[in-house]
């Protein structure tokens, strides 16, 4: 298990530009997940969400393990099972249960509480400080998702509400534990991603075979859709997601997840002729603002005792200053 101090040290050493670049690359993962709504409705067999979950995770994970030939060892057998279940298998299963039982985007609204859970878990398990702007970002992000996805009066189904709450908790706990445990030394990002995809797919496989079964026929569009889910929707997106968890604070990563419904709404508007109201546009803007608020800010540099201030531009700073009494050089 990597030393937590080392992980935090690496984060602290990143420049502001590198942080923004890393956040932008990590945001590609929920953006891809947002596109899966369009792929599912247009290219996949209807009413088979569990099949989509299993095919999305298991083949891609097996391909990664076959290419890297690096299975888990020691404690990482059970850790991979825990992370794969929380991040992929149980999370997707519960999310689909909620989506089928809660109309009007209520499931997405409940899932918007996930960063709040991460904020608390990160304080307890990772020692991260809860700041006022983090609380404001949580409230703003939840409100933005509500404005983006909620339409009309929706009846609340108890099973659906519980499923959405547990799904949000699974995602939050999985993200936090991924951050806490890190990545085992000597293991690359691809095998680490493959471990979780395989375990997540194996967790959802029994429910798929029992509740849905396999389709009798697959059309060419079905094959293209499943290929998209396996490659971009699983292998690439989860590798980017786990990379972001490794390099950014847990809360900052959790706030990138609401980008998924934003991308889904935009693609629905562009390709499915769905309308976007003024309230939904405001909600999308609120989500973007919440993401920016939650991102880490560069630490303020403070002069050390004995250091002499030097201009940042060597062209105007003159000749190099002689060593100070303490022996340190600028």
Secondary structure as UniProt FT lines:
FT   HELIX           4..12
FT   HELIX           16..43
FT   TURN            46..47
FT   HELIX           49..68
FT   TURN            74..75
FT   HELIX           76..84
FT   HELIX           85..89
FT   HELIX           90..101
FT   TURN            104..105
FT   HELIX           106..111
FT   TURN            112..113
FT   HELIX           114..121
FT   HELIX           122..126
FT   HELIX           132..149
FT   HELIX           158..181
FT   TURN            185..186
FT   HELIX           189..207
FT   HELIX           208..212
FT   HELIX           220..230
FT   HELIX           231..236
FT   HELIX           237..247
FT   HELIX           250..254
FT   TURN            255..258
FT   HELIX           259..271
FT   HELIX           278..294
FT   TURN            305..306
FT   HELIX           314..317
FT   TURN            325..326
//
